[in-house]
Amino acid sequence: MIKNTEIIYLLLDEILRQLKACRAKVAVTTPQFLSSIQAAQNSGQCPDLKSIVVIGKAQVGCHTFSEMVKVDPSHVRFPSKSEINTLEDISLLPYSSGTTGLPKGNFK
């Protein structure tokens, strides 16, 4: 039987693989995964990762969305309805569709 900790480990392993493969510069995470993502950043596993945004309470060495908005709200701009073409504009592009095989975003 697979335990929750094993599922979390597999999930985290996949997240780190994707961060590295897509050369992410910023990671958005929850407190549960923060220490592992920071460890990957500090060890050089994710060499392009420059900043971590954590959802929820502020954490040492990280930013929160609410902090960023308070510091300079001019950096947060939501498009108006007239700027969005719902037939052509991409709103979400999953890295993987969840099917078997390598993630679809793996462009190696």
C-alpha positions as CSV (number, residue, x, y, z in Angstrom):
1,M,0.0,0.0,0.0
2,I,1.3,3.5,-0.9
3,K,1.5,5.9,2.0
4,N,0.9,9.6,1.8
5,T,4.6,10.3,2.3
6,E,5.5,8.2,-0.7
7,I,2.9,10.1,-2.8
8,I,4.3,13.4,-1.7
9,Y,7.9,12.3,-2.5
10,L,6.9,11.2,-6.0
11,L,5.0,14.5,-6.5
12,L,7.9,16.6,-5.3
13,D,10.3,14.6,-7.5
14,E,8.1,15.4,-10.5
15,I,7.8,19.1,-9.6
16,L,11.6,19.4,-9.3
17,R,12.1,17.6,-12.6
18,Q,9.7,20.0,-14.3
19,L,11.3,23.1,-12.7
20,K,14.6,22.0,-14.0
21,A,13.4,21.0,-17.5
22,C,11.6,24.2,-18.2
23,R,14.4,26.3,-16.7
24,A,11.9,28.0,-14.3
25,K,13.1,31.3,-12.9
26,V,10.3,31.5,-10.3
27,A,8.5,28.8,-8.4
28,V,5.1,29.2,-6.7
29,T,4.6,26.7,-3.9
30,T,2.9,25.9,-0.7
31,P,4.6,25.7,2.7
32,Q,4.6,21.9,2.6
33,F,7.0,21.8,-0.4
34,L,9.0,24.9,0.4
35,S,12.0,23.3,2.1
36,S,12.5,20.8,-0.7
37,I,12.3,23.5,-3.4
38,Q,14.7,25.7,-1.4
39,A,17.1,22.7,-1.1
40,A,16.9,22.1,-4.8
41,Q,17.6,25.8,-5.5
42,N,20.5,25.9,-3.0
43,S,22.1,22.7,-4.2
44,G,22.0,23.8,-7.9
45,Q,19.5,21.2,-9.0
46,C,17.4,24.1,-10.4
47,P,20.1,26.5,-11.6
48,D,17.8,29.0,-13.2
49,L,15.5,29.3,-10.2
50,K,16.0,32.8,-8.8
51,S,12.8,33.4,-6.7
52,I,10.3,31.5,-4.7
53,V,6.7,32.7,-4.1
54,V,4.9,30.9,-1.3
55,I,1.2,30.8,-0.9
56,G,0.0,31.9,2.5
57,K,2.1,33.3,5.4
58,A,5.5,34.8,4.6
59,Q,8.4,32.5,4.9
60,V,12.1,33.3,5.3
61,G,13.8,33.9,1.9
62,C,10.6,33.9,0.0
63,H,8.0,36.3,-1.4
64,T,4.3,36.1,-1.1
65,F,1.8,37.4,-3.6
66,S,0.2,39.8,-1.2
67,E,3.6,41.2,-0.3
68,M,4.4,41.8,-3.9
69,V,1.2,43.6,-4.5
70,K,1.7,45.8,-1.4
71,V,5.3,46.7,-2.4
72,D,4.4,47.9,-5.9
73,P,0.9,47.4,-7.1
74,S,1.8,48.7,-10.5
75,H,3.5,45.3,-11.2
76,V,0.1,43.6,-11.0
77,R,-2.1,44.3,-14.0
78,F,-5.1,42.2,-14.9
79,P,-6.1,42.4,-18.6
80,S,-9.4,44.0,-19.5
81,K,-12.1,42.0,-21.3
82,S,-11.3,43.7,-24.5
83,E,-7.6,42.4,-24.3
84,I,-8.6,38.8,-24.1
85,N,-9.5,36.7,-27.2
86,T,-11.1,33.6,-25.6
87,L,-10.9,31.7,-28.9
88,E,-7.2,32.1,-29.3
89,D,-5.5,33.2,-26.1
90,I,-4.0,30.5,-23.8
91,S,-5.0,30.8,-20.2
92,L,-3.5,27.6,-19.0
93,L,-1.0,25.2,-20.5
94,P,-0.5,22.1,-18.4
95,Y,3.1,20.8,-18.3
96,S,1.7,17.3,-18.5
97,S,-1.7,15.9,-19.3
98,G,-1.4,13.1,-16.7
99,T,-1.0,10.4,-19.3
100,T,1.7,7.8,-19.3
101,G,5.1,8.5,-20.6
102,L,7.3,11.6,-20.3
103,P,5.6,15.0,-19.5
104,K,4.5,16.8,-22.6
105,G,6.6,19.8,-21.6
106,N,9.8,17.8,-21.6
107,F,11.4,19.3,-24.6
108,K,14.8,17.5,-24.5
